[in-house]
Amino acid sequence: MTADSDSYNESVGNNLDANKTVVMYNRVVGDKRLKRAVGNWVSGDRFWDREEELALLIQYLDEGAQVLLVAQRRIGKTSLMREAGRRIEDRFLCLHLDLQKAHSPADAIAELSAATRPYASLWEKTKSVFANILGSVAEQMESLKIDDLTITLRGALTGSEWESKGDRLFEILAASERPVVLFLDEVPILVCRLLKGDDYRISGERRQQADAFLSWLRANGIRHQSKVRMVVTGSIGLEPIVRQGGLSGTLGYLTPFELEPWSPETAAGCLAALANEYQLKLLPGVAEAMLDDIGVCIPHYVQMFFDHAYRACRRQGVLEVSKELAADVYARSMLSARGHAELSQLEERLKMVLGPELHPLTLDLLTEAAVSGRLTPEAADALCQEYLPSDDRRAGSLREILGILEHDGYLRKEGDRAYVFVSKLPRDWWKARFSFTFTPVSERKGSRT
């Protein structure tokens, strides 16, 4: 563990009590085993902990709440929804929708329709909604793969009838023999596309379209609350996007449910269980050093660090993970420019939310925070002056950017005078990615910061 790591953890209040953590995870984990996570989400025996969060989410669903699941990226929102669905499938019909590819409300209706196919009774009624349009094609739908089925259903919808078809689908769900839970993933991406289009500019027409979809979802959520529950989430925050369009009122029916990072004890237990499964020995202090390097225990980053350490052990022909090996893995693999699509998306998602005009300024604000260790008001103002010549726009644009960076888990406020990265790994990765051509504001000629 480096001095820089110690300094960072002190600044964000995330120091680990090494002895307490070791005792805790050794006592709780014992000989438990955990396979590495594969894919975008996990459930069942690959799902680790989150028992309290699962119990609370399921309690909300039992009580009929419509839930807005809020968390920073890679924290396990989709996995939580999948595992919750698995545990309540004896008394609920659970439909999982991923709207990442959706560009219109009609796309969302097609996804909802296709999601009913695992339940025969729902699927037969869903097909009846499209009977007058599909005709003879309906007989061929049973053999289609899910993506092809969604495309077929989408082709049967005209732009003007998505709302009436969607209302009928909700009526079918509400009339089912068991209550229904709709797990709606990547809703913010669809709303962002509706609101901003391909050129990332909000217009009156686009605002009306986004309002129509969100209001339709709200109306059906309220109308069928006793029989249809929804859990809404995504890899970017929904609240900042609707606020940009002045549509925050469309979310008033949703109960916010914040999913926090793992505790150090939970993360250390995950590392221990992974080590048990792959017959690796974590030498004393290694788990704590790995978690210190990550900074905040985002589940995906914990799993990713172990995976890189495991592969390093395989390459070197060793069965022990030392502090030296872990430190080398962090520097060479975790901060590598290759093979980190999930970290690259930190940059890509910002462009989607903020658009091409504010995106370059946002990158520099984050790079200043990464390179200098903190983003001060003076540095932020200096960067704003470079990108936004108009005095009238600077304050509002900066508030918008910082609000999104804070909401989506990039930065956190440190007292009243600066912002710092929430987690050390994204900070270090960002620094490695962008610092080469960046000069901190304090080192620029004529700087007064």
C-alpha positions as CSV (number, residue, x, y, z in Angstrom):
1,M,0.0,0.0,0.0
2,T,1.5,3.3,-1.1
3,A,1.7,6.6,0.7
4,D,-0.6,8.0,-1.9
5,S,-3.1,5.4,-1.0
6,D,-2.9,6.2,2.7
7,S,-3.3,9.9,1.9
8,Y,-6.3,9.3,-0.3
9,N,-8.1,7.1,2.2
10,E,-7.5,9.6,5.0
11,S,-9.0,12.4,2.9
12,V,-12.2,10.4,2.1
13,G,-12.5,8.9,5.5
14,N,-12.2,5.3,4.3
15,N,-9.4,3.9,6.4
16,L,-9.7,0.2,7.2
17,D,-9.1,-1.3,10.6
18,A,-6.9,-4.2,9.3
19,N,-7.2,-6.4,12.4
20,K,-10.9,-5.9,12.7
21,T,-11.5,-6.7,9.0
22,V,-9.3,-9.8,9.0
23,V,-11.1,-11.2,12.0
24,M,-14.5,-10.3,10.6
25,Y,-14.1,-11.9,7.2
26,N,-12.3,-15.0,8.5
27,R,-15.0,-15.6,11.1
28,V,-17.9,-15.0,8.7
29,V,-16.6,-16.5,5.5
30,G,-14.8,-19.6,6.9
31,D,-14.7,-22.1,4.0
32,K,-17.4,-20.4,1.9
33,R,-16.6,-20.3,-1.8
34,L,-17.5,-17.9,-4.6
35,K,-16.9,-18.2,-8.3
36,R,-15.8,-15.2,-10.3
37,A,-18.5,-13.0,-11.7
38,V,-19.1,-13.6,-15.4
39,G,-21.2,-11.2,-17.6
40,N,-23.0,-8.1,-16.6
41,W,-24.9,-9.4,-13.7
42,V,-25.0,-12.3,-11.2
43,S,-27.5,-14.2,-9.2
44,G,-27.9,-17.3,-7.1
45,D,-24.6,-18.8,-5.9
46,R,-22.6,-16.1,-7.6
47,F,-24.4,-13.3,-5.7
48,W,-22.5,-12.1,-2.6
49,D,-24.1,-10.7,0.5
50,R,-26.6,-7.7,0.1
51,E,-29.0,-9.6,2.4
52,E,-30.2,-6.4,4.2
53,E,-30.7,-4.6,0.9
54,L,-32.5,-7.5,-0.6
55,A,-34.8,-7.8,2.4
56,L,-35.7,-4.1,2.2
57,L,-36.3,-4.1,-1.5
58,I,-38.5,-7.2,-1.3
59,Q,-40.4,-5.5,1.6
60,Y,-41.0,-2.5,-0.6
61,L,-42.3,-4.7,-3.4
62,D,-44.6,-6.7,-1.0
63,E,-46.0,-3.4,0.1
64,G,-46.8,-2.3,-3.4
65,A,-44.1,0.5,-3.8
66,Q,-42.8,1.7,-7.1
67,V,-39.1,1.9,-6.6
68,L,-36.3,4.1,-8.1
69,L,-33.1,2.2,-7.6
70,V,-30.2,4.8,-7.2
71,A,-26.5,4.0,-7.2
72,Q,-23.2,4.8,-8.9
73,R,-22.0,2.7,-11.7
74,R,-20.8,-1.0,-11.3
75,I,-22.3,-1.3,-7.8
76,G,-24.6,-4.2,-8.7
77,K,-28.0,-2.7,-9.4
78,T,-28.9,-5.2,-12.1
79,S,-27.6,-8.1,-10.0
80,L,-29.7,-6.9,-7.0
81,M,-32.8,-6.8,-9.3
82,R,-32.1,-10.3,-10.7
83,E,-31.5,-11.8,-7.3
84,A,-34.6,-10.2,-5.9
85,G,-36.6,-11.5,-8.8
86,R,-35.3,-15.0,-8.2
87,R,-36.2,-14.9,-4.6
88,I,-39.8,-13.7,-5.0
89,E,-40.7,-15.7,-8.2
90,D,-42.9,-18.0,-6.1
91,R,-45.4,-15.2,-5.4
92,F,-44.7,-12.7,-8.2
93,L,-44.4,-12.8,-12.0
94,C,-41.1,-11.1,-12.6
95,L,-40.4,-9.4,-16.0
96,H,-36.9,-8.0,-16.7
97,L,-36.5,-5.3,-19.4
98,D,-33.3,-3.8,-20.6
99,L,-34.0,-0.6,-22.5
100,Q,-30.4,0.2,-23.4
101,K,-31.1,-0.3,-27.1
102,A,-34.5,1.5,-27.0
103,H,-34.8,4.8,-28.9
104,S,-38.5,5.4,-28.7
105,P,-41.5,4.6,-26.5
106,A,-42.6,2.1,-29.1
107,D,-39.3,0.3,-28.6
108,A,-40.0,0.1,-24.9
109,I,-43.5,-1.3,-25.6
110,A,-41.9,-4.0,-27.8
111,E,-39.5,-4.9,-25.1
112,L,-42.3,-5.1,-22.5
113,S,-44.3,-7.3,-24.9
114,A,-41.4,-9.7,-25.5
115,A,-40.7,-9.9,-21.7
116,T,-44.0,-11.6,-21.2
117,R,-43.1,-14.7,-23.3
118,P,-41.7,-16.8,-20.4
119,Y,-45.3,-16.8,-18.9
120,A,-47.6,-18.6,-21.2
121,S,-50.9,-17.0,-20.0
122,L,-49.4,-13.5,-20.3
123,W,-47.9,-14.2,-23.7
124,E,-51.1,-15.4,-25.2
125,K,-52.9,-12.3,-24.1
126,T,-50.0,-10.1,-25.3
127,K,-50.2,-11.6,-28.8
128,S,-53.8,-10.7,-28.9
129,V,-52.9,-7.0,-28.5
130,F,-51.0,-7.3,-31.8
131,A,-53.4,-9.8,-33.5
132,N,-54.9,-7.4,-36.0
133,I,-51.4,-6.2,-37.1
134,L,-49.3,-9.3,-37.1
135,G,-51.7,-11.6,-38.9
136,S,-50.1,-14.8,-40.1
137,V,-46.7,-13.8,-38.6
138,A,-48.1,-14.5,-35.1
139,E,-47.7,-18.2,-35.7
140,Q,-44.0,-17.9,-36.4
141,M,-43.3,-15.8,-33.3
142,E,-42.8,-18.8,-31.0
143,S,-39.6,-19.9,-32.8
144,L,-38.0,-16.4,-32.8
145,K,-35.1,-15.6,-30.5
146,I,-35.8,-12.8,-28.1
147,D,-34.0,-10.1,-30.1
148,D,-35.8,-11.1,-33.3
149,L,-39.1,-11.2,-31.5
150,T,-38.6,-7.7,-30.2
151,I,-37.8,-6.5,-33.7
152,T,-40.9,-8.2,-35.0
153,L,-43.1,-6.7,-32.3
154,R,-41.6,-3.2,-32.9
155,G,-42.3,-3.5,-36.6
156,A,-46.0,-4.0,-35.7
157,L,-46.2,-0.7,-33.9
158,T,-46.8,2.7,-35.5
159,G,-45.5,5.7,-33.8
160,S,-48.9,6.9,-32.6
161,E,-50.3,3.8,-31.0
162,W,-47.6,2.9,-28.5
163,E,-49.5,4.5,-25.7
164,S,-52.8,2.6,-26.2
165,K,-50.9,-0.7,-26.8
166,G,-48.9,0.0,-23.6
167,D,-52.1,0.6,-21.6
168,R,-53.5,-2.7,-22.8
169,L,-50.4,-4.5,-21.8
170,F,-50.5,-3.0,-18.3
171,E,-54.1,-4.1,-18.0
172,I,-53.1,-7.6,-19.0
173,L,-50.4,-7.6,-16.3
174,A,-52.8,-6.3,-13.7
175,A,-55.2,-9.1,-14.4
176,S,-52.7,-11.8,-14.0
177,E,-53.1,-14.5,-11.3
178,R,-50.1,-13.2,-9.4
179,P,-48.8,-9.6,-8.9
180,V,-46.2,-8.5,-11.4
181,V,-42.9,-6.9,-10.9
182,L,-41.4,-5.0,-13.8
183,F,-37.6,-4.6,-13.4
184,L,-36.8,-1.7,-15.8
185,D,-33.1,-1.3,-16.5
186,E,-31.5,1.5,-18.5
187,V,-34.6,3.7,-18.4
188,P,-32.4,6.9,-18.1
189,I,-30.7,6.0,-21.4
190,L,-34.0,5.9,-23.2
191,V,-35.2,9.1,-21.6
192,C,-31.9,10.8,-22.5
193,R,-32.4,9.9,-26.2
194,L,-36.0,11.1,-26.2
195,L,-35.1,14.4,-24.6
196,K,-31.9,15.2,-26.5
197,G,-31.8,13.2,-29.7
198,D,-28.6,12.5,-31.6
199,D,-27.4,16.1,-31.4
200,Y,-27.8,16.2,-27.5
201,R,-30.1,19.3,-27.7
202,I,-33.3,19.6,-25.8
203,S,-36.2,21.0,-27.9
204,G,-39.8,21.6,-27.2
205,E,-40.9,18.6,-29.3
206,R,-38.4,16.3,-27.6
207,R,-39.4,17.4,-24.2
208,Q,-43.0,16.6,-25.0
209,Q,-42.0,13.1,-26.2
210,A,-40.0,12.4,-23.0
211,D,-42.8,13.9,-20.9
212,A,-45.4,11.7,-22.7
213,F,-43.4,8.5,-22.0
214,L,-42.6,9.3,-18.4
215,S,-46.2,10.5,-17.7
216,W,-47.5,7.3,-19.3
217,L,-45.3,5.2,-17.0
218,R,-46.3,7.2,-14.0
219,A,-50.0,6.9,-14.8
220,N,-49.9,3.1,-15.2
221,G,-47.7,2.8,-12.1
222,I,-50.3,4.6,-10.1
223,R,-53.4,3.1,-11.8
224,H,-52.2,-0.5,-11.3
225,Q,-50.2,-0.1,-8.1
226,S,-51.9,-3.0,-6.3
227,K,-51.1,-5.5,-9.0
228,V,-48.0,-4.1,-10.9
229,R,-44.8,-3.0,-9.2
230,M,-41.9,-1.4,-10.9
231,V,-38.2,-1.1,-10.1
232,V,-36.6,1.6,-12.3
233,T,-32.9,2.1,-12.7
234,G,-30.0,2.6,-15.1
235,S,-26.2,3.1,-15.5
236,I,-26.7,6.8,-15.4
237,G,-28.9,8.8,-13.0
238,L,-32.5,9.4,-14.1
239,E,-33.0,12.3,-11.8
240,P,-30.4,14.6,-13.3
241,I,-31.7,13.9,-16.8
242,V,-35.4,14.7,-16.1
243,R,-34.2,17.8,-14.2
244,Q,-32.5,19.0,-17.3
245,G,-35.8,18.8,-19.1
246,G,-37.9,20.3,-16.3
247,L,-39.7,16.9,-15.8
248,S,-38.9,16.1,-12.2
249,G,-42.6,15.9,-11.4
250,T,-42.9,12.7,-13.4
251,L,-40.8,10.8,-10.8
252,G,-42.8,11.8,-7.7
253,Y,-44.6,8.4,-7.5
254,L,-41.3,6.5,-7.2
255,T,-39.7,5.6,-3.8
256,P,-36.0,6.2,-3.9
257,F,-33.9,3.2,-2.9
258,E,-30.1,4.0,-2.6
259,L,-27.7,1.1,-3.0
260,E,-24.5,1.8,-1.2
261,P,-21.0,0.3,-1.9
262,W,-20.0,-2.8,0.0
263,S,-18.6,-2.3,3.5
264,P,-14.9,-3.2,3.8
265,E,-15.9,-6.3,5.8
266,T,-18.2,-7.5,3.0
267,A,-15.6,-6.8,0.3
268,A,-12.9,-8.6,2.3
269,G,-15.3,-11.6,2.7
270,C,-15.8,-11.6,-1.1
271,L,-12.0,-11.8,-1.6
272,A,-11.7,-14.5,0.9
273,A,-14.5,-16.6,-0.6
274,L,-13.0,-16.1,-4.1
275,A,-9.6,-17.2,-2.8
276,N,-11.1,-20.3,-1.2
277,E,-12.7,-21.3,-4.6
278,Y,-9.5,-20.9,-6.6
279,Q,-7.2,-22.3,-3.9
280,L,-5.2,-19.1,-3.5
281,K,-3.8,-17.8,-0.2
282,L,-4.1,-14.1,0.5
283,L,-1.1,-13.4,2.7
284,P,-1.6,-11.2,5.8
285,G,-2.6,-7.6,5.0
286,V,-3.2,-8.3,1.3
287,A,-7.0,-8.0,1.3
288,E,-6.7,-4.7,3.2
289,A,-4.1,-3.4,0.8
290,M,-6.3,-4.4,-2.2
291,L,-9.3,-2.6,-0.8
292,D,-7.2,0.4,0.1
293,D,-6.1,0.6,-3.5
294,I,-9.7,0.5,-4.7
295,G,-10.7,3.1,-2.2
296,V,-14.4,2.5,-2.1
297,C,-15.7,-1.1,-2.3
298,I,-17.6,-1.1,-5.5
299,P,-18.4,-4.9,-6.1
300,H,-17.3,-5.0,-9.7
301,Y,-13.9,-3.4,-8.9
302,V,-13.4,-5.9,-6.0
303,Q,-14.1,-8.8,-8.4
304,M,-12.0,-7.3,-11.1
305,F,-9.0,-6.9,-8.8
306,F,-9.2,-10.5,-7.7
307,D,-9.5,-11.7,-11.3
308,H,-6.3,-9.8,-12.3
309,A,-4.5,-11.2,-9.2
310,Y,-5.6,-14.7,-10.0
311,R,-4.4,-14.5,-13.6
312,A,-1.1,-13.1,-12.4
313,C,-0.7,-16.0,-10.0
314,R,-1.4,-18.5,-12.8
315,R,1.2,-16.8,-15.1
316,Q,3.8,-16.9,-12.4
317,G,2.9,-20.4,-11.1
318,V,2.3,-19.3,-7.5
319,L,-0.6,-20.0,-5.1
320,E,0.0,-17.0,-2.8
321,V,-1.0,-13.3,-3.3
322,S,1.5,-11.1,-1.6
323,K,1.3,-7.3,-1.1
324,E,4.0,-6.9,-3.7
325,L,2.1,-9.0,-6.3
326,A,-1.2,-7.1,-5.5
327,A,0.6,-3.7,-5.9
328,D,2.1,-4.8,-9.2
329,V,-1.3,-6.0,-10.4
330,Y,-2.9,-2.7,-9.5
331,A,-0.3,-0.6,-11.3
332,R,0.0,-2.8,-14.4
333,S,-3.5,-4.3,-14.9
334,M,-6.1,-2.3,-13.0
335,L,-4.8,1.0,-14.4
336,S,-4.1,-0.4,-17.9
337,A,-5.5,1.4,-20.9
338,R,-6.6,-2.0,-22.3
339,G,-9.5,-4.2,-21.3
340,H,-11.4,-1.7,-19.2
341,A,-14.6,-1.0,-21.0
342,E,-16.4,-0.5,-17.7
343,L,-14.0,2.3,-16.8
344,S,-14.1,3.8,-20.3
345,Q,-17.8,4.1,-19.9
346,L,-17.3,6.6,-17.1
347,E,-16.2,9.0,-19.9
348,E,-18.8,7.9,-22.5
349,R,-21.8,8.1,-20.2
350,L,-20.9,11.7,-19.4
351,K,-21.1,12.7,-23.0
352,M,-24.6,11.2,-23.2
353,V,-25.8,13.2,-20.2
354,L,-24.0,16.5,-20.7
355,G,-23.7,16.6,-24.5
356,P,-20.7,17.6,-26.7
357,E,-20.6,21.2,-25.6
358,L,-20.0,20.6,-21.9
359,H,-18.3,17.3,-22.3
360,P,-14.7,18.6,-22.8
361,L,-15.0,21.0,-19.8
362,T,-16.3,18.0,-17.7
363,L,-13.3,15.9,-18.7
364,D,-10.9,18.7,-17.6
365,L,-12.7,19.2,-14.3
366,L,-12.4,15.5,-13.5
367,T,-8.7,15.5,-14.7
368,E,-8.0,18.5,-12.5
369,A,-9.5,16.6,-9.5
370,A,-7.5,13.5,-10.4
371,V,-4.1,15.1,-11.0
372,S,-4.3,17.8,-8.2
373,G,-6.1,15.5,-5.8
374,R,-9.0,18.0,-5.4
375,L,-11.1,20.4,-7.6
376,T,-11.2,23.8,-5.9
377,P,-13.7,26.5,-6.8
378,E,-10.8,28.7,-8.2
379,A,-9.6,25.9,-10.5
380,A,-13.2,25.1,-11.6
381,D,-13.8,28.8,-12.4
382,A,-10.5,29.0,-14.4
383,L,-11.4,26.0,-16.5
384,C,-14.9,27.3,-17.1
385,Q,-13.5,30.5,-18.4
386,E,-11.5,28.5,-21.0
387,Y,-14.6,26.7,-22.3
388,L,-17.5,29.2,-21.7
389,P,-16.7,32.7,-22.7
390,S,-20.1,34.0,-21.6
391,D,-20.1,35.0,-17.9
392,D,-23.9,34.3,-17.8
393,R,-23.5,30.6,-18.5
394,R,-20.6,29.7,-16.3
395,A,-22.3,29.4,-12.9
396,G,-25.3,27.5,-14.2
397,S,-23.2,25.1,-16.4
398,L,-20.8,24.4,-13.5
399,R,-23.7,23.7,-11.1
400,E,-25.2,21.3,-13.7
401,I,-21.9,19.5,-14.2
402,L,-21.0,19.2,-10.6
403,G,-24.5,18.1,-9.7
404,I,-24.4,15.2,-12.2
405,L,-20.8,14.2,-11.2
406,E,-21.9,14.1,-7.6
407,H,-25.2,12.3,-8.2
408,D,-23.6,9.6,-10.4
409,G,-20.8,8.9,-8.0
410,Y,-17.8,10.5,-9.7
411,L,-17.0,13.2,-7.2
412,R,-18.0,14.0,-3.6
413,K,-17.8,17.3,-1.8
414,E,-15.0,17.7,0.7
415,G,-16.2,20.4,3.1
416,D,-17.2,23.6,1.4
417,R,-14.1,24.3,-0.7
418,A,-13.4,21.4,-3.0
419,Y,-14.5,18.2,-4.7
420,V,-12.6,14.9,-4.7
421,F,-13.1,11.6,-6.4
422,V,-15.4,9.2,-4.5
423,S,-13.2,6.2,-5.2
424,K,-9.5,5.8,-5.6
425,L,-9.5,3.4,-8.6
426,P,-11.5,5.6,-10.9
427,R,-9.3,8.6,-9.8
428,D,-6.1,6.7,-10.5
429,W,-7.4,5.4,-13.8
430,W,-8.6,8.8,-14.9
431,K,-5.2,10.3,-14.0
432,A,-3.4,7.6,-16.0
433,R,-5.8,8.1,-18.9
434,F,-5.8,11.9,-19.2
435,S,-2.9,13.5,-17.3
436,F,-0.2,13.2,-19.9
437,T,-1.3,16.3,-21.9
438,F,-3.0,18.1,-18.9
439,T,-1.4,20.9,-16.9
440,P,-3.0,21.5,-13.5
441,V,-4.5,24.9,-13.1
442,S,-2.1,25.9,-10.3
443,E,0.9,25.3,-12.7
444,R,-0.4,27.3,-15.6
445,K,1.2,30.6,-16.4
446,G,-0.6,33.5,-14.8
447,S,-2.6,31.3,-12.5
448,R,-3.9,32.8,-9.3
449,T,-5.1,29.6,-7.7
